[in-house]
Amino acid sequence: MLAPQEIQNFCQWLKLKTSISLNMDKAYLIESRLASVIKDNKFQSVQQLFDILLVQKNASAQIEKQVINVMTTNETSFFRDQHPFDTLQKVILPELIKLKQSVKTLNIWSAAASSGQEVYSLVMLIKEYFPQLASWKINITATDISSLILERAKSGIFNQFEVSRGLSPSFLTKYFQRPKQSPTSWQIRDDLRSMVQFQLLNLSSPLWPLSTQFDLVLIRNVLIYFEMEDKKKILDRIKKTMNPQGVLMLGSSETLNNVHSSFVAHKNAQTIYYKFA
């Protein structure tokens, strides 16, 4: 069983590396997620891993990357919460299409994209409801801190349970196929998968390799894992990557009230989204 000081030291290390803030009551979560790292590296216990990681501080970059991979939350599903996607279809994307009509270019960023369900949901929505964009240049960037989860997202392969969460049977048969390498799974069509560029990105890093000015930024269900000061820093960086008339979408339980004065809330039905003040 982990001692309170060990938990505290690990939480401080994780915050230093990722800015993700874990509570002291997460001992079980920490142990369960680190189990695969311990097994893969033939450590005798989580204490041995902590000794290398936190005391001797001589863990390899590969081990550090493994720890970050398993500790980042990857809960996601297709068309998660549904209401935001309704607002994207009926309000946000039509408005952006009008604004960008002269240049016929749309730049979209899905931050903390996890295993890809969010960004592929957006791609399917564009394909299904906006055929006029077929002649446009659509640049979609999906980022995450976990290299492991990004590789999964790039593959576009999902098991039966994953496609049953939020994905309609009609969209499944229309936009997915059975991959040869995993015939019991489903893979999103190649033409949809090729619309997304995946990139490793640590939101807490001051250096972002993003030069695009985005018209739409989705950073949903992410900021809740950061403390206030880190949220403000991330939002400052997001502000610099957005077009002046761009749109920012957070998770349904997140708000920018009393967090950042540069953004003003707009409401459509049950969805809140943000534009520059």
C-alpha positions in Angstrom: 0.0 0.0 0.0 1.3 3.4 -0.9 2.3 5.8 1.9 0.7 9.3 1.8 4.1 10.9 1.2 4.7 8.6 -1.8 1.3 9.6 -3.3 2.1 13.3 -2.7 5.5 13.0 -4.3 4.1 11.3 -7.3 1.3 13.8 -7.7 3.8 16.6 -7.5 5.9 14.9 -10.2 2.9 14.4 -12.5 1.9 18.0 -12.1 5.4 19.2 -12.9 5.4 17.1 -16.1 1.9 17.6 -17.3 0.2 20.3 -15.0 -2.5 17.6 -14.3 -3.6 17.9 -10.7 -4.5 14.7 -8.8 -6.0 14.6 -5.3 -4.4 12.6 -2.5 -7.3 10.1 -2.5 -6.2 8.7 -5.9 -3.9 5.9 -4.5 -6.0 3.1 -6.0 -6.1 4.8 -9.4 -2.4 5.5 -9.3 -1.5 1.9 -8.5 -3.9 0.3 -11.0 -2.8 2.5 -13.9 0.9 2.0 -13.1 0.5 -1.8 -13.0 1.3 -2.1 -16.7 4.5 0.0 -16.4 5.7 -2.2 -13.5 5.0 -5.4 -15.5 6.5 -4.2 -18.8 9.7 -3.0 -17.0 9.9 -6.0 -14.6 9.8 -3.9 -11.5 9.1 -5.7 -8.3 6.6 -3.1 -7.0 5.3 0.4 -7.5 7.7 1.5 -4.8 10.7 0.4 -7.0 9.3 2.5 -9.8 8.9 5.5 -7.5 12.4 5.0 -6.3 13.8 5.3 -9.8 11.3 8.0 -10.8 11.2 10.2 -7.7 14.1 9.5 -5.4 17.1 8.5 -7.7 15.5 10.6 -10.5 17.2 8.5 -13.2 14.3 7.0 -14.9 14.7 6.8 -18.7 12.7 9.0 -21.0 10.9 5.9 -22.2 9.7 5.0 -18.6 8.6 8.6 -18.0 6.6 8.5 -21.2 5.0 5.3 -20.2 4.0 6.7 -16.9 2.5 9.8 -18.5 0.7 7.6 -21.1 -1.1 5.5 -18.5 -1.9 8.4 -16.1 -3.6 10.6 -18.6 -7.4 10.2 -18.6 -8.8 8.9 -21.9 -12.5 8.6 -21.3 -14.3 9.4 -24.5 -17.1 8.3 -26.9 -18.6 9.1 -30.3 -20.8 12.2 -30.3 -20.2 12.6 -26.6 -23.1 14.6 -24.9 -24.7 15.0 -28.4 -25.9 18.6 -27.7 -22.6 20.2 -28.6 -22.6 18.3 -31.9 -26.2 19.5 -32.6 -24.9 23.1 -32.0 -21.9 22.5 -34.3 -24.3 21.3 -37.0 -27.0 23.9 -36.7 -25.2 27.1 -35.5 -21.4 27.1 -35.3 -20.3 25.4 -38.6 -22.9 27.3 -40.7 -21.7 30.6 -39.2 -18.0 29.7 -39.8 -18.8 28.7 -43.4 -20.4 32.1 -44.1 -17.3 33.8 -42.6 -14.8 31.8 -44.5 -16.7 31.7 -47.8 -14.2 33.9 -49.6 -11.2 31.8 -48.8 -12.9 28.4 -48.6 -10.6 27.2 -45.8 -11.5 25.9 -42.4 -9.0 25.2 -39.6 -10.1 23.0 -36.7 -8.3 21.8 -33.6 -9.4 19.0 -31.3 -7.2 19.2 -28.2 -6.8 16.2 -25.9 -8.2 14.1 -28.7 -7.7 10.8 -26.8 -8.4 7.7 -29.0 -10.1 9.8 -31.7 -13.8 9.5 -31.2 -14.4 13.2 -30.9 -12.4 14.3 -33.9 -13.9 11.5 -36.1 -17.4 12.4 -34.9 -16.7 15.9 -36.2 -15.4 14.5 -39.5 -18.5 12.4 -39.9 -20.7 15.4 -39.1 -19.0 17.5 -41.8 -19.3 14.7 -44.4 -22.9 14.0 -43.6 -24.3 17.6 -43.4 -22.0 19.9 -45.3 -21.3 18.5 -48.8 -20.5 22.0 -49.9 -17.2 21.7 -48.0 -16.0 19.0 -50.3 -14.3 21.7 -52.4 -12.9 23.5 -49.4 -9.5 23.0 -47.7 -10.4 21.5 -44.3 -7.4 21.3 -41.9 -8.2 19.3 -38.8 -5.5 18.8 -36.2 -5.9 16.4 -33.2 -3.5 16.5 -30.3 -2.9 14.6 -27.1 -0.2 14.3 -24.5 -0.2 10.5 -24.8 1.8 9.0 -27.7 0.2 5.6 -27.1 -3.4 6.9 -27.4 -2.5 8.9 -30.5 -1.3 5.8 -32.2 -4.7 4.2 -31.5 -6.4 7.3 -32.8 -4.4 7.3 -36.0 -5.4 3.7 -36.7 -9.1 4.6 -36.6 -9.8 1.1 -35.3 -12.5 0.6 -32.6 -14.0 -2.4 -30.9 -17.7 -3.3 -30.8 -18.2 -1.7 -27.4 -16.6 1.6 -28.5 -18.7 1.9 -31.7 -21.8 1.2 -29.7 -21.3 4.3 -27.5 -22.9 7.2 -29.3 -22.6 6.0 -32.8 -25.8 5.4 -34.8 -26.1 2.1 -36.8 -26.5 4.2 -40.0 -23.2 6.1 -39.4 -21.5 2.8 -38.5 -22.4 1.1 -41.8 -21.8 4.3 -43.8 -18.5 5.5 -42.5 -16.8 2.3 -41.1 -15.5 -0.9 -42.5 -14.1 -4.1 -41.1 -10.2 -3.9 -41.1 -8.3 -6.9 -42.5 -5.9 -6.9 -39.5 -8.8 -7.0 -37.0 -12.0 -8.4 -38.6 -14.0 -8.3 -35.3 -13.3 -4.5 -35.0 -14.4 -1.5 -37.0 -12.2 1.1 -38.8 -13.3 4.5 -40.0 -13.0 4.9 -43.7 -9.6 5.9 -45.1 -10.9 9.1 -46.7 -12.2 10.3 -43.4 -9.1 9.3 -41.5 -6.9 11.1 -43.9 -8.7 14.4 -43.1 -7.1 14.5 -39.6 -3.5 15.2 -38.7 -2.5 13.8 -35.3 0.2 15.5 -33.3 1.8 15.0 -29.8 1.2 18.0 -27.6 1.5 18.7 -23.9 -0.9 21.5 -23.1 1.2 22.6 -20.1 4.3 23.1 -22.2 5.0 26.8 -23.1 6.2 25.7 -26.5 3.3 24.6 -28.8 4.3 23.4 -32.3 1.0 24.9 -33.7 1.3 27.7 -36.3 -2.2 27.4 -37.7 -4.8 30.1 -36.7 -7.9 28.0 -35.9 -11.5 28.8 -36.6 -12.8 26.2 -34.2 -11.1 24.8 -31.0 -12.5 21.9 -29.1 -10.9 21.4 -25.7 -13.7 19.4 -24.0 -13.5 17.8 -20.6 -9.8 18.7 -20.2 -9.5 21.9 -18.2 -11.2 20.3 -15.2 -7.9 18.5 -14.5 -5.9 21.7 -14.2 -5.6 24.2 -11.4 -6.7 27.8 -12.0 -3.3 29.3 -12.8 -2.6 26.5 -15.3 -6.0 26.9 -16.9 -5.3 30.6 -17.5 -1.9 29.8 -19.1 -3.5 27.2 -21.4 -6.3 29.6 -22.4 -3.7 32.4 -23.1 -2.0 30.0 -25.5 -5.3 29.0 -27.1 -6.2 32.6 -27.6 -3.0 33.1 -29.7 -3.8 30.1 -31.9 -7.4 31.3 -32.7 -8.7 33.5 -35.5 -10.4 36.7 -34.1 -13.8 35.3 -35.1 -13.1 31.8 -34.0 -15.1 29.6 -31.6 -14.0 27.7 -28.5 -15.9 24.7 -27.1 -15.4 23.2 -23.6 -17.0 20.2 -22.0 -20.6 20.4 -20.7 -19.5 20.7 -17.1 -16.8 23.3 -17.7 -17.1 27.1 -17.7 -14.9 30.1 -18.3 -16.8 32.3 -15.8 -14.2 34.0 -13.6 -11.4 32.2 -15.5 -10.5 34.2 -18.6 -11.9 37.6 -19.5 -11.0 37.3 -23.2 -13.9 35.0 -24.0 -17.6 35.6 -23.9 -20.2 32.8 -23.5 -22.8 32.2 -26.2 -25.7 29.8 -25.7 -27.6 27.5 -28.0 -30.2 25.2 -26.4 -28.1 23.3 -23.8 -24.7 24.1 -25.2 -22.4 26.9 -24.1 -19.6 28.0 -26.5 -17.2 30.9 -26.5 -16.0 33.7 -28.7 -13.6 36.6 -28.2 -15.0 39.5 -26.2 
